Amino acid sequence: MYSNGVTHLLIKAGTLVDGNGAQPKKDMAVLVEGSTIVQIDHPERVQIPDGATLETCEFPDATLLPGLVDCHTHTNMPGDGTSVDDVGLESYEIHILQGVKQAKLALESGVTTMRDNGGWHRSVFWLKEGIRRELVAGPRILASGRPITMTGGHCWMMGSVADGVAEVRAAVRELVWEGADFIKVMATGGSTIGSMSERPSYTLEELQAITDEAHRRGRLVGAHTIAQKGIENALDAGVNMLIHCTFVQSDGSIGYDPKVGERIAATDTWVNPTIHVRRGFVDLLEQKRAEEGLTIEEEADLLESVKAVEDRVKVTSQLIKDGAKVIGGSDCGWHVYEFGMFHKELETLVMSGMSHGDALLAGTREAAKALGVSDIVGTLEVGKEADLLLINGDPTENISHLQNVVGVFKSGIRVR
């Protein structure tokens, strides 16, 4: 990351997409003063203040749009297939260094704001502070710190095990005191060995205590919900976001319940489906099959994963049809989901029935709303932070064009 060293920066682009759902505009420019957008107009109409020092960057063939907002990442995780149980055996120092690497990859791919949904001990808080001080490069981070989980629950090894109403309240208070921007709770099990994803982890009373304590301290709550009963408990407790929201039944199958879906839509609870984290495994196995063939066990894994992706797409499609507020959050770092590939999750929203334009909003404006930061990022508007992404192509016509990055600015500073 480097400072442009000027008071004003003028960025000209062949096309501009403002992130508010308007049609793309041709031959536009954004004027930045310090870290803030101060004008958006055709280049000939931009008024440069008298005496201002100006630097101009021209991208005549590129599309200018808001920096991306990824609402679900794990910066301590390598995204190379290593399980959370095995990553837990690594040292605290390695977790921090992994975060430095992942944050840089995310930023250079155009993600200028991201939410870390769970890391070891205080590592993500230190990463966030390192980025703030410009010691390392990375997006603006909103951190949960450690996810709150039951004894033996999903991600117990990260360091915030709490059981019972009194303990979960204390866990929220501790995280807020340490600097948590939001609270993550494991309302059901997950991929951690022995955590039982098909069952709720916390009682309704425990979840209500977590949500009450967080909201009293001005923090949003995101709940990891795989099992349908966990989804219902989270809704009863008043969480702000359902993460995964997979509708797994007690027998391990996935089955959408329209009544629960309608309730999600009616309560305005945000939904972060995380489909590509499994689809990426399908892509990996299909590539291996084409290049060298698969073992019998790998063929079985591929069939199971294909079915899992199809089921998750069906669930997300129904949620979208029922009017749920579905947003983009990659879960990158987990399993085989590498950082720098946020567009892959937005592709799965298109697979689930969103238009390409709405998928872009799900990774910019709507995601910023869900994280409570839409007053500063998520759209190109006067007064907001100059978080800008330049790509070749039009993501409102093809969301995959987001991977064609030619420039990234965070708070008016060019980082790629």
Steps between C-alpha positions, in 0.01 A plus 500: 500500500629846423369852536433702188649802681251750351201690631272400212477194279296489180411153371357481149335185369325391184201374701372556853271273707402681819373199698152644545340296224510774236601425143873527424609847390757570230805728524489587868742628761529493877681776688651401832620738770708317757305180558158634403303516176412865435369497141363247250430630151615507141869604491435835334255598776719412796606815683853494638547735797727797431857432600442128551780257428351240268593153384299342220461128432334401173336165425322563169416133439408403857187498714516687831289369789496493881751285684353160582365414844547137606297426813659161579871420515743309723841662474672243725405218262715405196222399257702201383280222638652496848227435758425739785610226739843481334541878470437509873827310549697785344664769712344836578778666300415298189133598535598868495738459205231309311269795558755743357522294181124459463421867561736606222345251257150622582588866455676450168196312368279804567358415844549825692278410797461156654366340811709234672261243644730328741868456578726382776523700822576869422679444170242673278486801731878539457469458123235771490722733702800426276295597195376816671858602572598414140755247623346245264261527205143388530132591479307684767427218747198446721601228745305268726816372660418153630159346430303415811442124511397228742740249654606274212309720255600626157836684517541441875879514450487872409458590865147614594329197651202600715211299646189630671343845509752655737804377306374607158420848633851522642645384166322781314624757751857376472498511119352850492764616751773353279368683194251273323301684233227235506424172673515162327323209668501135400128427531555152352791269444715511189800325348695486828534136598217391730303826487182359332388741228150346487418613856475831688793575730347762727163521669269785410568661839875500435456650152266766636757593763772536235282715275373714787850563633638579154219734401525689829862567408421607145626182332328296231478121533571246228398140567658193339187298420516168317208311658147629445425494873805720551364742240167518685673553836713778351192672362327472838808653663504797261837452329585736214648253252456132425829356378480192273126458570513152350174346631665173600248265660560265793578211261769705323298575186437852368137606462365853467208591727288772334354616831846563643609665174204736509578581860861584411375740232243655733754570776750669265776271622799494266602166349855402398475163317871411436454265205837516325687364801359162393486573127876568506557143615292379205715707262817358655390138469370547145835646398684210660270250328579658162876510562579177683181326607337453840510226757177321596487710819550823304224407254269454798610836642430664165149357475422604857634851441309546174180405684584737787555792261174424317312491831651828618420669170138382530473636854651835403277521194192452717620758750548751218152423361347542847661843532780430747787748510777283355851643487846391394747357748765264373616300806841520332788347688277206587548159335636561145367856460799726432500872575474730200209308347194678642342514155454122518245535782314771310488261203312250717238765576444532125474120485232534770287738295637849563567727207864594445420855607336387823793268572730802472281688748517197730877544506500880536205711617292229665799340672599841636149544638513159666828590670378841613756695295289622207555859612865478395536222238304283257409761237667782308352812656628841603610493862588131510842342522684477169500119488511433127539200274584513130445197280483402136139413416153567636404307818135598461498281189748236617597485866808294412656814350584601858809284473642724224656750741705790363502735797403521869484806726430492873419834666647679201828311505589280206585148614511327163 
